[in-house]
Amino acid sequence: MLDRFYMAASPAPLILLLLFLRYTGHLQGWGAWAAAPMIIPVIVLSGLMGVYGINRAARGPNRRHRVFLAGAATLSGSVAVWFIVEAMIRLF
């Protein structure tokens, strides 16, 4: 039951990121910078959901279930991973 809810909610961080990017795309000047802290909860949610999904996938009852949970973990954690990679690119 909880795994089904997790799989259904796994696209939420990606959808929230797309909505945020659409919202900030309409802002001009310093408006996008002022709205930037709104993305932090999305990144944290993505990281937490990704870690939780990996944990659930490792404990799955059978191979098929583990594959679906790993896919959901990849989808939900992709936002956090993308921001980490983007930060590393800008750092070096």
SVG drawing of the C-alpha trace seen along z (x, -y; Angstrom):
<svg xmlns="http://www.w3.org/2000/svg" viewBox="-2 -44 39 56">
<polyline fill="none" stroke="black" stroke-width="0.4" points="0.0,0.0 2.7,-2.5 4.8,-1.4 1.9,-2.1 1.5,-5.6 5.2,-6.2 5.2,-5.1 2.2,-7.4 3.8,-10.4 7.3,-9.9 6.8,-12.4 5.9,-15.1 9.4,-16.7 9.8,-16.8 6.4,-18.4 7.0,-20.9 10.4,-21.8 8.7,-22.3 6.0,-24.5 8.7,-26.5 10.7,-27.0 7.6,-28.1 6.7,-30.6 10.1,-32.1 10.3,-32.3 7.7,-35.0 9.5,-37.1 11.8,-39.9 14.8,-41.5 15.3,-40.6 12.0,-38.8 13.6,-35.4 16.3,-35.9 13.7,-36.7 11.7,-33.6 14.8,-31.3 14.5,-30.2 11.2,-28.6 13.1,-25.8 14.9,-24.6 12.0,-22.6 11.6,-20.9 15.3,-19.9 15.0,-18.6 11.8,-16.7 13.4,-15.1 16.5,-14.0 14.4,-12.5 12.1,-10.7 15.0,-9.4 16.8,-8.0 13.5,-6.5 12.8,-4.9 16.3,-3.3 15.7,-2.0 12.3,-0.5 13.7,0.9 16.5,2.7 13.9,4.3 11.4,5.2 9.7,8.6 10.5,9.7 12.5,8.6 9.7,6.9 8.6,4.9 12.3,3.8 12.6,2.7 9.5,0.5 10.6,-1.0 14.1,-1.7 12.5,-3.5 10.3,-5.5 13.3,-6.4 15.2,-7.5 12.4,-9.7 11.8,-11.3 15.5,-11.8 16.4,-13.2 15.8,-16.8 18.2,-16.6 20.8,-14.8 20.4,-17.4 21.1,-20.2 24.1,-18.5 25.6,-17.9 24.8,-21.5 26.5,-22.8 29.6,-20.7 29.7,-21.9 29.6,-25.5 32.2,-24.9 34.8,-23.4"/>
</svg>
